[in-house]
Amino acid sequence: MIAKIVTGSNFNGAINYILDKGKNAEIIDSYGIRLKDNNSIINSFNTQLELNPNISKPVYHISLDFSAQDLNNLTNEKMKMIARDYMKNMNINDTQYIVVRHYDKEHPHIHLCINRIDNNGKSITNKNDRYRSEKICKELTVSNGLYYASGKEKVKVHRLKEPDKSKYEIYHALKDLITQSADWKELQSNLQQQGISLEFKYKGNSDVIQGVIFSKNAFSFNGSKVDRECSYSKINAQLINNNQAIEISHDYNNDQDSKTNEQQKQSFAVELPSYYNGFTGGENSNTRKKKRNKQI
């Protein structure tokens, strides 16, 4: 669950966007609002603005986005309760709001339109709201048993602009290829197939490597700037582990092959019957001939 927060000066634009029929909008909760139509909703918000006309941005438009993996777990009732818990933890109390669910995307999401002028004419603070919101979203995700994705997994790369687009493409390539590579040379080769180059940063004029730089589409990024797990030291440690795992697997396979060969040799070492003695070190033909002559 993540939140996107926008403050504005005009309820008209926010409400018309949130209740756009093309988004299959559905109001699932509200407080202090006449819900007859869009104009009634807008007028309800605007009437309360008269209690404190000095607030330049009284509109709080907040979207709460959930993972597509939670689709079957998020009923309207549950999303309504999550929205209320979110507002309560954000200290958004005693004021007008509506909560609207949209069905225009693959992932569940709701929009909250909130009046930052409460019922007593006091302003609801937005100080550090994004920092507070991020913390609250994580807590609600855990407490409601929702899917928690890492930050970069949630980003839709195709919507980004440069240089962020190239950076996230490098990140996703590294995430897939590091585990598939036995060493830096193999990783470099695999990255080149995706249009990504790799070069090392050295300490002064020495041969000591102190960092790695990845480049794509004429944009370059230090490994640690792509992601903390993509620093030189982290990647190098992973490649060493990969190589050791390959060696262990190789030794195991060789040991199994040796055991198989030994078993095959033993299966052919069958004791021959006694009537083969004439061919395997028993009495030779001259000895048997002398015995027969003596008997005669």
N, C-alpha and C positions, 0 to 999 in steps of 0.2 A: 504494500500500500504506500503510495506517495501522494503528496499534495502539491498543487500549483496554486500560488496565491497572486491575485491581482487586485490592486486598489484603484478605484476610479471615482469620477465625479458625477456620473450619469447613470441612473437606474434604468433608463429607457433602453440603452444599448445592451446592458447586461441581461435584462429580462428577455428582450426579443431574441438574443442569442441563445439563452438557456432554454427557452420555450419554443425554439424553432421546430416546426412540424417535421422538417426533413430529418431531424435527429431522433424521431420517435420519442419525444420527451414525455415523461410521466412524473407528475408531482407526487412524491411519496411522504412528504412531511412539510409542515409549515407552522408558523406562530405569528399572530398579530397581523395577518394579511387577509384581505378579501380576495377570494380566488375565482371570481366570476369569469374574468378574462384577463388578457395581458394588461389592458389599460387600468383595470381595477387594482391589479397587483402593483403596477408602477405608481399609481396615485396613492396607494397605502404607504409605500415607502417614502414618497415625496412629502406626504403630510407630516411625517415625523421629523423631516429635516428642519421644519420650522422651529423645533425645540432648541436647535443649536446651528444657526445658519453660518457660523464662522468656520465650520469644518469644511475644508476644500475637497477632501476625498472621502465621502461618507460610504462609498460602496465597497464591500468586501465580496469579491467573487473568487470562490475557492473550489477547485475540482479535486476530488479524491479518486485516484485511479488504483484499480486492483489488478492482480495477475489474472490472465485468462484461465489459469489452472484452478482458480477459486470460483469459476462461473457457477458451478452446480451447488456451491455452498452459500451463495449470497442471495438470499431472498430480499424482497423489498423491506421487510420488517427488520432483518438483520442490518441492512445498509442504513436504515433510518436510525437504529440504535448506535451504530458506529459513528454516524454523523453527529449525533447528540453528544456522545462521549468525546469526540474530537473538539467540538465547540466548548464543552465544559472545561476540558483540560487546557484549552487556549484562552480561558477566562473570557469567553464570549457568552455573556449571560444577560437575561432580561432585555432582549431586543428582538426586533422582527427578523424573520428569515423564511426562506423556502428551500426545500431540498428536492432536486429533480434528477431522476435517473434517465440516462441516455442509452440507446440501443444501436447506435450507429457505428460502433467499433467492435473488434473481436473481444476486447477485454471489458469487464464490468466497470462502470464509473458513474459517479454522481457529481452534480454541481450544486454548490451552496451559494445562495445570494443572501448577504447579511447586511443589516443596517448598522454601521459603526456608531450611530447615535442611538443610545439605548432609550428605554421608555421614560427615563428621568432626564433626558437631554444631555447626559454625560457621554463623552467620546470613549470608545473602546480602543485601547492602545494597540498599535501595530508595531511597537518597538521589539526588535529582534524576533519578529513573527516567523520568519523562515527558519531560523535556528530552532526555535521552540517547536515549530510544526514538524520538523524532521525527527526530532526526538520523540514526539508524541505519536507520529506515524509508526515508528519502529515498535513502540510499546503496544499500540493497538493491534499491529500485525501479529505480534506474539500472543497477546492475551486472547485474541479471537481465533487463533490457530490457522492464520492465513499463510499463504506461500510467501516466502521472503527471498527475493532475488537480489544479487549483488548489484551495485549501482550501474555498472556498465552493461549488465544483461538487460536492463530495462530501457536502454537507449535504442531508438530506432535510427540506425545509421543512415538509411536512405533519405532521411529528412534533414540531416545535418549539412551545414555549409563548411567549406574549407576554412582553416586547416583541421577542424575537429573531425570531419568526415574521414580524412586520411589517417588520423591518429587512432580512431576507433576501428578502422579496417585493419591496421597493424596489430592492435590489441587482440582482435578476434583471430587473426592468423596465428599469432604467437600462442594463444591459448590452445589452439588445435595442434600446432606443429612441434612445440617444445617437447611434449610427451612422446612424440613419434620419432624424435631424433636422438642419435646416440652420442653426437658430439657437435661442436660448433660448425664444423665443415658441412655436416649433413643438414643442420638447421639452416645455414646460409643458402645451400642449394634448394631446399624446400621453399624458403622465403622468396627466392628469385623467381620461382615459378608463379608466384602471385604478385610479381612486380614490386617486391620489397627488397631493398638493399640493406646490408649490414656492415658496419665498420667499428673498429675498436678505438677507444680513447686511451692514450698512454700517458704515464706519469713522466712529465718533462721529456727528456731525450732518452729515457730508459725503455726497456722492453716490458716494463710492468704495466699490465692492463688495469685500468681503474674505472672503466665504463664502456658502454656500448651505445651506438647511435643507429636508429632505424630510419629509413627514408622511403617515401612513396609520393608520387605525383609532385615532385620538387619540394616537398615538405619534410623536414627532419626533426626527430624527437629523441631526446635521451631516453634510454630504457625506463628509468624510474619515472619519467614524465608520462610515459604511456600507461604505466601502472606500477605500483610498488613491487608487484611480483615479477615485473619484467626488467628489473635492474640486472646489471652484469652478474653480481654475486648470487642472486636468486636463480637466474637461469643456469649459471655455471654449476651450481649445486644440483639442480634438477638433471642436467645432462650427465653429470658424474653418476648419479643414482641410476639413470637410464642405462648407462654403459655397464655398470656393475650388474644390473639385472640381466642384461644380455649375456654377459660372461658366465654368470651362474647358470643361466638356461643352456648355454652352449656346453658347459662342462657336464651338466646333467644329461644332456642328449648324448654326448660322447660316452659317458659311463653306461648309459642304457644300451648303446650300440655295442660296446665291449662285452657286456653281459650277454647280449643276444648272440654274438659271434661265438662266445665260449660255450653257450648252451647248444648251439648248432654243432660244434666240434664234438661235444660229448655224446650227442645223439647218434653220431656215426661210429663211435668207438665201441661197437658191439662185439662181444666175445664170440669167436668163430667156433662152429661145431667141431668135435674131435676128428671127424672123417676128413678134415682139411689138413691134418697133421703132416701128410705127405708133401704139402706145399708150404708148410709154415714151420719147418724146423724139426719134424718128427723123423722116423726112420726113412733113409733114402732108398731108392730102388735096388742098389747093389747089395745093401745089407739084407733086404728081404729076399733077394735071389739066393744068397749064400745059405740063409736059413732053410729055404725050401730044398736045396741040394743036399744039405746035411741030413734032413729028415728022410730023404729018399735013400 
